[in-house]
Amino acid sequence: MKLQVQIEMNEALFLRNPESSELGKNILKHGVQLIHKTGFEAFTFKKLAEDIGTTEAGIYRYFENKHKLLVYLAAWYWAWLEFQIIFQTNNIKDPTKRLKKIINLLAKSVEDDEQTSHINESLLHQIIISEGSKAYLTKQVGEDNKQHFFKPYKDLCSVIACIISECSPKYKYPKSLASTIIEMAHFQNFFMYNLPSLTDFGKSKEESKIIAFLNDLVFTSLKNS
């Protein structure tokens, strides 16, 4: 059973809510497709406008710049992923099994959710792997943080950290381990396909080996606490 995802976005990220109109939804839909195709550096609002069949000025009525659009998409993804994790682990009482399920969700490819037709989660997941860190590895990260742009990411880390603490109440670094799991799942995936010599499973290109690595990393740490 699938539930309808309702995601409340930070209003400081946009000038006009893109969910409120067909043009706005097209900006999100085609924005994901174009960033995935060209990469964020080559992505421009001019190219996006041509892709949609609208004006560049029309896009600027929704987003101040392409950085805000990237942060919006990243925040949307983290909120969507938190929903998926809570929904898919809700009936699992054993915290160890819940944590293993989360590791699987973080490391495996994402299928597009047809209920959110204006955002392709499969493509967005790949963008987060290759471009997601650009949302916060910037000079303005402090100002962006003051506006709570990264709250969905923090909320996701908090959910995972709480389950880590359930697994091992004496473990001293649940938040650090939670963010490490998320980032490592993405880095190892990126390395596996692009810089395989930085992994022990690059030639295989098997997500199951990333999952095995993360399980070993996490549960060895908890066991030794």
C-alpha positions in Angstrom: 0.0 0.0 0.0 1.2 3.5 -0.9 0.2 6.7 0.9 -0.1 10.1 -0.6 3.0 12.1 0.2 2.4 15.6 1.6 5.6 17.6 1.8 5.6 21.1 3.3 8.4 23.2 1.9 10.2 26.2 3.4 8.7 29.3 1.8 12.0 31.1 1.9 13.2 28.7 -0.9 10.9 30.1 -3.5 9.3 33.3 -4.7 6.1 31.6 -5.8 5.1 28.1 -4.7 6.0 25.8 -7.7 3.4 23.3 -6.5 0.6 25.9 -7.1 0.6 25.9 -10.9 1.3 23.8 -13.9 4.3 26.0 -14.9 5.7 25.6 -11.4 5.3 21.8 -11.5 6.9 21.8 -15.0 9.9 23.8 -13.6 10.4 21.0 -11.0 9.8 18.2 -13.4 12.0 19.5 -16.3 14.5 20.9 -13.8 15.2 17.4 -12.4 15.4 16.0 -15.9 17.8 18.7 -17.2 20.1 18.7 -14.2 20.3 15.0 -14.4 21.1 15.2 -18.1 23.6 18.2 -18.2 24.9 18.4 -14.6 24.3 21.3 -12.3 27.2 23.4 -13.5 26.0 23.4 -17.1 22.3 23.8 -16.1 20.8 27.3 -16.6 17.4 28.8 -16.4 17.7 29.8 -20.1 18.1 26.1 -21.0 15.3 25.1 -18.6 12.9 27.7 -20.2 13.7 26.4 -23.7 13.1 22.8 -22.5 9.7 23.7 -21.0 8.7 26.1 -23.7 8.4 29.2 -21.5 10.4 32.3 -20.8 13.4 32.6 -18.6 11.6 35.5 -16.8 8.8 33.1 -16.0 11.1 30.8 -14.1 12.6 33.6 -12.2 9.1 34.4 -10.8 9.4 31.1 -9.0 13.0 30.8 -8.0 15.6 33.5 -7.3 18.4 31.5 -8.9 19.4 27.9 -9.7 21.1 27.4 -6.3 17.7 27.9 -4.6 16.2 25.4 -7.0 18.8 22.8 -6.2 18.3 23.4 -2.4 14.6 23.1 -2.9 14.9 19.8 -4.8 17.4 18.4 -2.2 15.1 19.5 0.7 12.1 17.9 -1.1 14.1 14.7 -1.5 15.2 14.4 2.1 11.6 15.0 3.3 10.3 12.4 0.8 13.0 9.9 2.0 12.1 10.5 5.7 8.5 9.7 4.8 9.5 6.5 3.1 11.7 5.4 6.0 9.0 6.1 8.6 6.4 4.4 6.5 8.5 1.3 5.6 9.8 0.7 9.1 6.7 1.6 11.1 5.7 -2.0 11.8 9.3 -3.2 12.5 9.7 -3.3 16.3 13.3 -4.6 16.4 15.6 -1.4 16.1 18.4 -3.5 14.6 16.1 -4.7 11.8 14.8 -1.1 11.3 18.3 0.2 11.0 19.2 -2.5 8.5 16.1 -1.6 6.5 17.1 2.0 6.5 20.6 1.2 5.2 18.9 -0.7 2.4 16.7 2.2 1.5 19.7 4.6 1.6 21.9 2.5 -0.6 19.6 1.0 -3.2 18.3 2.6 -6.3 15.1 4.5 -6.0 12.0 3.8 -8.1 10.0 6.7 -9.4 6.8 7.3 -7.3 4.0 7.8 -9.8 1.9 9.6 -7.2 4.3 12.6 -7.5 4.2 12.9 -11.3 6.0 16.3 -11.4 9.1 14.9 -9.7 11.0 11.8 -10.9 12.4 10.4 -7.6 14.7 8.0 -9.5 16.4 10.8 -11.3 16.4 13.0 -8.3 18.1 10.3 -6.2 20.9 10.2 -8.8 21.2 14.0 -8.7 21.5 13.9 -4.9 24.3 11.3 -5.3 26.3 13.4 -7.7 25.1 17.0 -7.0 23.5 17.0 -3.6 26.5 18.2 -1.5 26.5 21.4 -3.7 23.4 22.5 -1.9 25.4 23.1 1.3 29.1 23.2 0.3 28.9 26.9 -0.4 30.1 30.2 1.1 26.5 31.1 2.0 25.8 27.9 3.9 25.6 29.8 7.2 23.0 32.2 5.9 21.1 29.3 4.3 21.2 27.4 7.6 19.8 30.4 9.4 16.8 30.2 7.1 16.4 26.5 7.9 17.0 25.3 4.4 18.5 22.1 5.6 15.9 21.2 8.2 14.6 18.2 6.2 18.1 16.8 6.1 18.6 17.4 9.8 15.2 15.8 10.5 16.2 12.7 8.5 19.5 12.4 10.4 17.6 12.8 13.7 15.2 9.9 12.8 18.2 7.6 12.0 20.1 8.8 15.0 17.2 7.9 17.3 17.1 4.3 15.9 20.9 4.0 16.3 20.5 5.0 20.0 17.8 2.4 20.4 20.2 -0.2 19.0 23.0 0.9 21.3 22.1 3.3 24.0 25.7 3.7 25.1 27.0 4.7 21.6 28.3 8.3 21.9 28.0 9.4 18.3 24.5 8.6 16.9 24.1 11.9 14.9 27.6 11.6 13.4 27.0 8.0 12.4 23.6 8.9 11.0 25.0 11.6 8.7 27.9 9.3 7.8 25.6 6.5 6.7 23.7 8.9 4.4 26.8 10.5 2.9 28.7 7.2 2.6 25.8 5.5 0.8 26.0 8.3 -1.8 29.8 8.6 -2.0 30.3 4.9 -2.4 27.7 4.7 -5.1 29.3 7.6 -7.0 32.8 6.1 -6.6 31.6 2.7 -7.7 30.5 4.0 -11.1 33.0 6.9 -11.6 36.1 6.3 -9.5 36.1 2.6 -8.9 39.6 2.4 -7.5 38.3 4.2 -4.4 36.1 1.3 -3.5 36.5 -2.4 -3.0 33.6 -3.3 -5.3 33.9 -0.9 -8.2 34.2 -3.5 -10.9 31.1 -5.3 -9.6 28.8 -2.3 -9.7 26.5 -4.1 -7.2 24.5 -2.0 -4.7 24.3 -5.1 -2.4 28.1 -4.7 -1.7 27.6 -1.1 -0.6 24.8 -2.3 1.7 27.1 -5.0 3.1 29.9 -2.4 3.7 27.5 0.0 5.4 26.1 -2.8 7.6 29.7 -3.8 8.6 30.7 -0.2 9.3 27.6 0.6 11.4 27.2 -2.6 13.4 30.9 -2.9 14.1 30.9 0.6 15.5 27.9 -0.2 17.6 29.3 -3.5 18.8 32.5 -1.8 20.0 30.7 1.0 21.9 
